[in-house]
Amino acid sequence: MDEVHSMIEKTDTRFLLTGSSARKLKKSYTSLLAGRASQRFLTPFVSIELKEKFELNRILQYGALPPVYLSKQPKEELRDYVGLYLKEEIVSEALVRRIDNFSRFIEFAALTNGQILNFESLGSDSQVSPRTVREYYSILKDTLVGYMLEPIRTTNKRKSSATSKFFFFDIGVTNMLTGRKLIPPRTKEYEEALEHFIFLELMAYKIYNHDDVEISFWHIPREAEVDFIINEEIGIEVKASTLVSERHLSGFRAYSKYDKLKRRIIVCHEKYERKMGDVEIIPINIFLQQLWSKGF
């Protein structure tokens, strides 16, 4: 970084610096490039990139890392990535002191992917302290292995959960860490993977469009939840159903007691767009087309 800084100062050279684990760099050298560098992030494949090669079930099973998705042996590629990078490279950079503790943690983190975090419970399961669990999640964020999804904060008129969710950056990685070999339709695991997929598409849209999009969720313990809230104006629920019914609207109905949304969308496996009152029922492929062509 010293050489890069010097050449920027003394010559007309421009640089493209790529990498994935920037934790040490961030702490030690980024001040050298203040005002001279802009940050960009790349995600695994998204639906608009794949076009006719887009296969939802393949992504839900193996994820969308390019070498994995395009491979004739995606399972082997995925196993190598998880083993060589997640469990070794992070440790080799001295980001964690004990590989056994971190390995246990990351497996439990994958099992609770997309669920509301409980640091005490996760620490107990992975045999580390809650403080260490928080630090491990920070490492996963800094190494671009996942995203924190924050809840809408409590106000006088809107109740919500005060705990975040964590989503891994790739569904295939999550499946490999949990040991999931198959994700059959009409199962809880399938709906969770589908929700994970929609979240990653929303995040990729935000990243690539440099859009000031705020993605959050809403949750009342033992009562109701809305999967995603965009800019506190658009609610999105993800359902694996081929026929949405009134029972699928409970999250929106509960949310309406505290606040109003301009749009309510259920993304699902129905064949055609339709409306149930003020709720838009949108098939997955149409939702993805609308997202990447028009945004929010």
C-alpha atoms as one frame of an Amber mdcrd trajectory, in Angstrom:
protein
   0.000   0.000   0.000   2.961   2.324   0.586   4.094   1.785  -3.025   0.583
   2.290  -4.370   0.241   5.505  -2.407   3.604   6.750  -3.647   2.820   6.012
  -7.315  -0.579   7.705  -7.077   1.126  10.778  -5.638   4.034  10.884  -8.124
   2.635   9.427 -11.364  -0.577   9.140 -13.326  -0.907   5.446 -12.526  -4.352
   4.118 -11.675  -4.904   0.918  -9.719  -7.548  -1.747  -9.397  -6.964  -3.468
  -6.059  -8.949  -6.654  -5.491  -9.352  -8.894  -2.491 -11.791 -10.415  -0.044
 -10.408 -10.269   3.494  -9.614  -6.630   4.152  -9.706  -6.603   7.943  -5.983
  -5.951   8.537  -5.753  -3.613   5.573  -8.712  -1.652   6.826  -7.070  -1.116
  10.201  -3.567  -0.345   8.953  -3.471   1.299   5.555  -6.737   2.683   4.230
  -5.974   6.158   5.556  -3.189   6.316   2.946  -5.791   6.280   0.174  -8.329
   8.588   1.764  -9.972  10.622  -0.957  -8.159   8.675  -3.707 -10.037   5.385
  -3.701 -13.610   4.252  -4.111 -14.919   0.919  -2.912 -16.926  -1.513  -5.021
 -18.244  -4.936  -4.084 -18.895  -8.001  -6.217 -21.472 -10.597  -5.261 -21.987
 -14.144  -6.534 -24.119 -14.420  -9.680 -27.515 -12.729  -9.631 -30.494 -13.675
 -11.758 -30.083 -10.877 -14.321 -26.490 -11.965 -15.076 -27.384 -15.590 -15.664
 -30.292 -14.863 -18.038 -31.247 -18.153 -19.756 -28.798 -20.059 -17.514 -30.729
 -19.059 -14.403 -32.038 -22.116 -12.539 -33.654 -21.367  -9.201 -33.390 -24.908
  -7.847 -29.681 -25.062  -8.720 -29.032 -21.836  -6.814 -31.079 -22.997  -3.835
 -28.981 -26.165  -3.723 -25.467 -25.056  -4.726 -25.551 -21.277  -4.494 -24.302
 -18.807  -7.084 -20.514 -18.600  -6.726 -19.393 -18.518 -10.409 -16.908 -21.449
 -10.251 -19.514 -23.519  -8.421 -22.593 -22.606 -10.450 -20.850 -23.190 -13.789
 -19.118 -26.386 -12.698 -20.123 -29.879 -13.756 -19.198 -30.921 -10.216 -20.635
 -28.093  -8.094 -20.655 -30.084  -4.868 -16.891 -30.720  -5.032 -16.157 -27.079
  -5.931 -18.273 -25.920  -3.014 -16.603 -28.306  -0.578 -13.169 -27.025  -1.610
 -14.212 -23.402  -1.183 -15.681 -23.925   2.273 -12.739 -26.017   3.444  -9.913
 -23.942   1.979 -11.233 -20.443   2.522 -13.765 -20.244   5.311 -12.027 -22.595
   7.709  -8.375 -22.035   6.836  -7.660 -18.715   5.182  -9.505 -16.699   7.802
  -7.524 -18.471  10.510  -4.214 -18.132   8.627  -4.625 -14.382   8.656  -4.767
 -14.559  12.448  -8.336 -13.315  12.458  -9.246 -16.033  14.952  -7.009 -17.640
  17.535  -8.572 -21.075  17.735  -9.699 -22.913  14.623 -11.796 -25.427  16.597
 -13.849 -22.691  18.273 -14.362 -20.840  15.024 -15.259 -24.008  13.110 -17.948
 -24.858  15.655 -19.257 -21.310  15.610 -19.504 -21.023  11.828 -21.451 -24.278
  11.595 -23.959 -23.094  14.206 -24.099 -19.694  12.479 -25.095 -21.485   9.274
 -27.775 -23.472  11.117 -29.274 -20.181  12.356 -28.883 -18.392   9.020 -31.741
 -15.918   8.536 -33.008 -16.399  12.082 -33.088 -13.822  14.851 -29.735 -13.955
  16.641 -29.348 -15.008  20.237 -25.689 -14.533  21.154 -26.006 -16.277  24.517
 -27.617 -19.379  23.035 -25.229 -19.496  20.077 -22.254 -19.055  22.409 -23.454
 -21.928  24.573 -23.965 -24.206  21.557 -20.556 -23.406  20.040 -18.787 -23.364
  23.446 -17.528 -19.778  23.254 -18.541 -16.634  25.109 -21.286 -14.315  23.777
 -18.626 -11.632  23.381 -16.574 -13.969  21.173 -19.692 -14.766  19.140 -20.152
 -11.055  18.445 -16.499 -10.782  17.395 -16.836 -13.798  15.108 -19.844 -12.229
  13.397 -17.812  -9.066  12.954 -15.110 -11.141  11.244 -17.670 -12.699   8.894
 -18.898  -9.235   7.951 -15.378  -7.825   7.445 -14.392 -10.770   5.259 -17.580
 -10.299   3.213 -18.920 -13.712   4.194 -22.310 -12.348   5.176 -24.644  -9.484
   5.969 -26.443  -8.315   9.068 -30.114  -7.537   8.536 -31.275  -5.031  11.109
 -34.814  -4.768  12.494 -36.912  -1.648  12.288 -36.248   0.030  15.589 -38.956
   0.409  18.192 -40.869   3.672  18.246 -43.855   4.821  20.251 -46.203   3.477
  17.612 -44.288   0.510  16.189 -43.113  -2.484  18.172 -40.331  -4.634  16.804
 -37.600  -7.068  17.682 -34.333  -5.448  18.743 -32.120  -8.294  17.550 -30.536
  -8.665  14.107 -30.463 -11.526  11.624 -27.379 -12.768   9.780 -27.426 -14.070
   6.214 -24.438 -15.766   4.601 -23.435 -14.291   1.243 -24.208 -17.524  -0.624
 -26.870 -20.198  -0.211 -24.584 -23.029  -1.315 -22.013 -22.118   1.332 -24.757
 -22.185   3.956 -25.942 -25.597   2.788 -22.417 -27.012   2.825 -21.759 -25.732
   6.348 -24.997 -27.256   7.639 -24.469 -30.539   5.815 -27.685 -30.134   3.809
 -27.591 -32.405   0.777 -31.078 -31.842  -0.598 -33.680 -29.110  -0.243 -36.988
 -30.677  -1.280 -39.882 -28.373  -2.260 -42.697 -27.868   0.259 -40.329 -28.089
   3.222 -39.307 -25.532   5.832 -35.721 -25.683   4.547 -36.909 -24.844   1.023
 -38.857 -21.764   2.151 -35.868 -20.598   4.230 -33.562 -21.005   1.217 -36.043
 -19.116  -0.973 -36.156 -16.240   1.538 -32.343 -16.276   1.619 -32.247 -16.073
  -2.188 -34.612 -13.080  -2.355 -32.582 -11.305   0.333 -29.358 -11.801  -1.659
 -31.015 -10.419  -4.803 -32.187  -7.358  -2.849 -28.699  -6.835  -1.407 -27.058
  -7.224  -4.816 -29.447  -4.647  -6.278 -28.497  -2.234  -3.495 -24.756  -2.893
  -3.975 -24.671  -2.614  -7.780 -26.938   0.399  -8.064 -25.238   2.273  -5.212
 -28.784   2.960  -4.203 -29.699   4.503  -0.877 -31.904   1.524  -0.092 -32.533
   0.559   3.504 -33.412  -3.121   3.914 -34.739  -4.224   7.287 -37.307  -6.576
   8.777 -40.084  -6.419  11.337 -40.789  -8.940  14.058 -42.890  -9.275  17.166
 -41.928 -12.347  19.240 -44.548 -15.099  19.115 -46.856 -12.889  17.058 -45.904
 -11.840  13.529 -43.130 -10.915  11.125 -42.576  -9.247   7.752 -39.530 -10.700
   5.998 -38.219  -7.483   4.440 -39.102  -3.804   4.733 -37.640  -1.510   2.061
 -37.158   2.128   3.108 -39.981   1.641   5.641 -42.402   1.880   2.702 -42.475
  -1.501   0.940 -43.103  -4.802   2.677 -41.974  -8.070   1.074 -42.979 -11.535
   2.239 -41.469 -14.656   0.648 -43.642 -17.753   0.402 -42.912 -21.077  -1.278
 -46.627 -21.592  -1.888 -48.196 -22.050  -5.342 -51.459 -20.591  -4.004 -51.366
 -17.673  -1.590 -54.301 -17.513   0.820 -55.486 -15.211   3.590 -53.309 -16.964
   6.171 -50.189 -15.810   4.317 -51.150 -12.169   4.954 -50.922 -12.287   8.753
 -47.584 -10.448   8.886 -48.912  -7.526   6.866 -52.129  -7.420   8.869 -50.193
  -7.281  12.152 -47.804  -4.628  10.844 -50.739  -2.422   9.794 -51.659  -2.019
  13.458 -48.448  -0.029  13.965 -47.693   1.582  10.631 -48.789   1.800   7.008
 -46.895   0.508   3.994 -47.219   1.992   0.507 -46.820  -1.454  -1.058 -47.273
  -4.995   0.241 -45.754  -7.750  -1.890 -45.797 -11.521  -1.563 -43.155 -13.227
  -3.723 -44.187 -16.797  -4.409 -44.523 -19.699  -6.843 -47.873 -18.670  -8.294
 -47.964 -18.512 -12.104 -49.556 -15.080 -12.581 -49.623 -11.689 -10.934 -52.759
 -10.822  -9.026 -54.016  -8.872  -6.015 -55.629  -9.826  -2.740 -57.012  -6.525
  -1.539 -54.010  -4.232  -1.128 -51.468  -7.094  -1.312 -49.658  -7.790  -4.593
 -49.049 -11.465  -5.370 -45.999 -11.623  -7.673 -44.368 -14.783  -9.120 -40.635
 -15.047  -8.437 -39.491 -14.610 -12.046 -41.668 -11.511 -12.537 -40.481 -10.021
  -9.235 -36.845 -10.467 -10.295 -37.508  -8.845 -13.686 -39.209  -5.890 -12.025
 -36.470  -5.523  -9.410 -33.611  -5.356 -11.935 -35.470  -3.239 -14.490 -37.277
  -0.733 -12.262 -35.988  -1.097  -8.731 -38.257   0.026  -5.927
